[in-house]
Amino acid sequence: MKTRGQATLAEVATHLEVSKQGALRHLEALEADGLATMAPATAHAPGRPENVYRLTAAAGEHFPDGHRELTGELVDFMTNEQLKRFFERRAARLEAEYAPRLAGLDFEARVHELARLATEHGHMAEVVELGEGGLAIRHCNCPIQDVAARTGLPCLNEQQMYERLLGADVARTTWMAEAADDCTYVMKENEKRVG
């Protein structure tokens, strides 16, 4: 729930490797403490409708954030060149994972699938249709926001990866590091680069 923004009971149970009943007890305890909310899923498969669970703002104070401190220390320890190589390798690994899942899709479908893949990696991404007919991917969460704000390297590599995967010009129009609520990448299909 913390990385994806929401999860069903089945997803929580699978992730925790416990029964649905066991997961439900944990979720009910979080709800009772005001740390989680439950709502009906907006779309569901045939059969019994599912509920989705989300963490509340108060939950942020109750979960360990030691990884952020460790990440900050690692960034301080590494040289700029080491950080550059690290984030280039990270983007190459993600690109290799994403490319086969985008193969054969048209531009709009690639954008939607790329947003879904970014969400799987903790970005809580959504596709936004722009007034002039374009598309944008908006990240409402960044699992490495502290590092991204300090170096800008993850964002730059991500933007370049999106360009290669979509065969499009990509511009970042908002950035969390500049006090925005999200990071938005606007995509403009470039016909010369496609296909």
C-alpha positions in Angstrom: 0.0 0.0 0.0 2.9 2.3 0.8 4.6 2.0 -2.6 1.5 1.4 -4.8 -0.9 3.8 -3.2 -3.6 1.2 -2.7 -4.1 -2.6 -2.6 -6.9 -5.2 -2.4 -7.2 -7.6 0.5 -5.9 -10.4 -1.8 -2.8 -8.3 -2.8 -2.0 -7.5 0.8 -2.4 -11.2 1.8 -0.1 -12.3 -1.1 2.5 -9.7 -0.3 2.6 -10.6 3.4 2.3 -14.3 2.7 -0.6 -14.8 5.1 -4.2 -15.8 4.7 -6.8 -13.3 3.7 -8.2 -13.5 7.2 -4.9 -12.7 8.7 -4.4 -9.8 6.4 -7.9 -8.5 7.1 -7.1 -8.5 10.9 -4.0 -6.3 10.2 -6.0 -4.0 7.9 -8.8 -3.6 10.4 -6.2 -2.7 13.1 -4.8 -0.1 10.8 -8.3 1.3 10.1 -9.1 1.4 13.8 -5.9 3.4 14.5 -6.8 5.9 11.6 -3.8 4.7 9.5 -5.8 3.1 6.6 -9.1 3.6 4.8 -11.2 1.1 2.9 -13.4 1.9 -0.2 -15.0 -0.2 -2.9 -12.9 -0.7 -6.0 -14.0 1.5 -8.9 -13.7 -1.5 -11.3 -13.7 -5.1 -10.6 -13.9 -8.5 -12.3 -17.2 -10.4 -12.4 -18.3 -11.7 -9.0 -18.0 -10.2 -5.6 -16.9 -6.6 -5.6 -13.5 -5.9 -4.0 -12.4 -3.2 -1.6 -9.2 -1.3 -1.9 -7.2 -0.1 1.1 -5.1 3.0 1.2 -2.9 4.5 3.9 -3.8 7.8 5.5 -1.5 10.8 5.8 -1.1 9.9 9.5 0.4 6.5 8.5 3.6 8.2 7.3 4.6 8.9 10.9 4.2 5.2 11.9 6.3 3.5 9.3 10.1 3.4 9.4 11.9 5.7 7.0 15.4 4.6 7.9 16.0 3.8 4.2 15.8 7.5 3.4 18.6 8.3 5.9 20.7 5.4 4.5 20.1 6.5 0.9 21.1 10.1 1.8 24.3 8.8 3.3 25.1 6.7 0.2 24.6 9.7 -2.0 27.0 11.7 0.1 29.5 8.8 0.0 29.4 8.3 -3.8 31.1 10.7 -6.3 29.1 12.4 -9.0 30.5 10.0 -11.6 29.5 7.0 -9.5 26.0 8.3 -9.1 25.7 9.1 -12.8 26.8 5.5 -13.7 24.5 4.0 -11.0 21.4 5.8 -12.3 22.3 5.1 -15.9 22.6 1.3 -15.1 19.3 1.5 -13.1 17.5 3.1 -16.1 19.0 0.5 -18.5 17.8 -2.3 -16.2 14.3 -0.8 -16.1 14.3 -0.2 -19.9 15.2 -3.9 -20.5 12.4 -5.0 -18.3 9.8 -2.6 -19.8 10.6 -2.9 -23.5 9.2 -6.4 -24.1 6.0 -5.4 -22.4 5.6 -2.3 -24.7 6.4 -4.2 -27.9 3.7 -4.2 -30.5 1.5 -1.6 -28.8 0.4 1.7 -30.4 1.6 5.0 -28.9 -1.3 5.5 -26.6 -1.2 1.9 -25.3 2.5 2.2 -24.7 2.0 5.4 -22.6 -0.7 3.6 -20.5 1.4 0.5 -20.1 4.5 2.6 -19.1 2.4 4.4 -16.4 1.3 1.0 -15.1 4.9 -0.3 -15.0 6.0 2.9 -13.2 3.3 2.3 -10.6 4.5 -1.2 -10.1 7.9 0.4 -9.2 6.3 2.7 -6.6 5.6 5.9 -8.6 1.8 5.9 -8.4 1.7 7.0 -12.0 -1.4 8.0 -14.0 -2.0 9.0 -17.6 -3.4 12.5 -18.2 -5.0 13.4 -21.5 -4.0 16.9 -22.4 -6.4 19.5 -23.9 -4.5 19.6 -27.2 -4.7 15.8 -27.7 -1.4 14.9 -26.1 -0.7 12.6 -23.2 1.3 13.0 -20.0 2.4 10.6 -17.3 2.0 12.1 -13.8 3.9 10.5 -10.9 2.1 11.2 -7.7 4.8 9.5 -5.6 8.5 8.9 -5.9 10.1 6.1 -4.0 13.5 7.9 -4.3 12.3 11.5 -4.1 15.1 12.6 -1.7 17.8 11.3 -4.0 16.1 12.7 -7.1 15.8 16.1 -5.5 19.5 16.2 -4.5 21.0 15.0 -7.8 18.3 15.2 -10.5 20.0 12.1 -12.1 17.1 9.6 -11.6 14.7 12.0 -13.3 16.9 12.8 -16.2 17.6 9.1 -16.9 13.9 8.3 -16.5 13.0 11.0 -19.0 15.5 9.7 -21.5 14.3 6.1 -21.0 10.7 7.3 -21.7 11.8 8.9 -24.9 13.5 5.7 -26.1 10.6 3.4 -25.1 7.9 5.6 -26.6 9.8 7.0 -29.6 8.6 10.4 -28.5 9.8 13.7 -27.3 9.3 13.9 -23.5 9.4 17.1 -21.4 9.1 17.2 -17.7 6.7 20.1 -16.8 6.5 19.7 -13.1 8.9 18.3 -10.5 8.4 17.4 -6.8 11.8 18.8 -6.0 10.5 22.2 -7.0 7.6 21.9 -4.5 5.1 20.5 -7.1 2.6 17.8 -6.0 3.8 15.5 -8.7 6.3 15.0 -11.5 4.7 15.3 -14.9 6.2 14.1 -18.2 4.5 15.3 -21.3 4.8 13.0 -24.4 4.6 14.2 -28.0 4.8 11.4 -30.5 7.6 11.9 -33.0 6.6 10.0 -36.2 10.2 9.8 -37.4 11.3 7.9 -34.3 8.4 5.4 -34.3 8.7 2.1 -35.8 
